[in-house]
Amino acid sequence: MQDPIQLKQTFPIRSRPDVLFRLVGDPKKRIRWDKSLRQYRYDGEEKLQVGSRVKGVLQWKYGGMAFQAKFTHLQGPNRATLESVKPFGLIEKMTQQWAFKPMPGGAEVTFTFTVVPRYKFVRRAIERLVQNLFAETLLELQRAVDSNMADAMQEAAQDIAKKQREERKKKKKKTS
């Protein structure tokens, strides 16, 4: 199994944790704001609980891959973990972890996105795809609840991407 690609970001959002929990967890609500998804729906009983399965299809710019996942951990309105059920496309395993911590004026959101590529030769391409998907998901969630903070989030995401590119360049120079 390949080493996982893991991205993690913590940021404030001006919304209550219970509202954010529903926006992220409920497929009917998530499909409205998450532009990285072309389709997203329950697979079976339409109830947000541990073991609930979902089916999704990513946008074409993210490979148009169809995936099946299930909620492995739910502690509403504070935590949600979604994990892929089987490999899809060039991805062996995908996990999304969301944490919502109440704070004055809103919530502190921590999003951890972990992807394990199926093959070593596609790792770089999958890493770029995952970084773009991660940034777009965060930005669209921010826009769904607060468009003013979304611009600040976009700048922060660009800074993170720039730092990651610089780190890769340093690693590449060390190995050369």
Secondary structure, DSSP 8 states (H G I E B T S, - for coil): ----EEEEEEEEESS-HHHHHHHHH-HHHHHHH-TTEEEEEESSS---STT-EEEEEE-GGGTT-EEEEEEEEEETTTEEEEEESS-BTTEEEEEEEEEEEEETTEEEEEEEEEEEESSGGGHHHHHHHHHHHHHHHHHHHHHHH-HHHHHHHHHHHHHHHHHHHHHHHHHHHHH-
